[in-house]
C-alpha cells in the first residue's frame, strides 16, 4: 500500500451487530483518537 494515511486491520467479531454496538459505545473515544468515522470501510470475510 502506497498511502501512508491508510491503515488496514484484521479483527474477529462474533457478529456485525457486535461490531456496530462496539463502534457506537466507543464513538467518543474513537473520535478523540482522531479517527474520521466517515473514512471507515469494512470488508466482511467469512469461512461459513
C-alpha positions as CSV (number, residue, x, y, z in Angstrom):
1,X,0.0,0.0,0.0
2,X,1.4,3.4,-1.0
3,X,-0.8,5.5,1.2
4,X,0.8,6.4,4.5
5,X,-2.5,7.7,5.8
6,X,-4.3,4.3,5.5
7,X,-4.4,1.5,8.0
8,X,-5.7,-2.0,7.4
9,X,-6.7,-4.1,10.4
10,X,-7.9,-7.7,10.6
11,X,-10.2,-8.3,13.5
12,X,-12.5,-11.0,14.8
13,X,-16.1,-10.2,15.8
14,X,-18.8,-12.6,16.8
15,X,-21.3,-10.7,14.6
16,X,-21.6,-7.4,12.7
17,X,-24.2,-6.4,15.3
18,X,-21.5,-6.7,18.0
19,X,-19.1,-4.6,15.9
20,X,-21.8,-2.0,15.3
21,X,-22.5,-1.8,19.0
22,X,-18.8,-1.5,19.9
23,X,-18.4,1.4,17.4
24,X,-21.5,3.1,18.9
25,X,-20.4,2.5,22.5
26,X,-16.8,3.8,21.9
27,X,-17.6,6.5,19.4
28,X,-16.4,9.3,21.7
29,X,-13.1,7.6,22.4
30,X,-12.6,6.7,18.7
31,X,-13.3,10.3,17.7
32,X,-10.9,11.7,20.4
33,X,-8.2,9.4,18.9
34,X,-8.5,11.4,15.7
35,X,-10.3,8.8,13.6
36,X,-12.7,10.1,10.9
37,X,-15.7,7.8,11.1
38,X,-16.8,8.6,7.6
39,X,-13.5,7.1,6.3
40,X,-14.2,3.7,7.7
41,X,-14.5,0.9,5.1
42,X,-15.4,-2.6,6.3
43,X,-14.9,-5.7,4.2
44,X,-16.5,-8.8,5.7
45,X,-14.7,-12.1,5.2
46,X,-16.1,-15.4,6.5
47,X,-15.4,-19.1,6.3
48,X,-19.1,-20.0,6.6
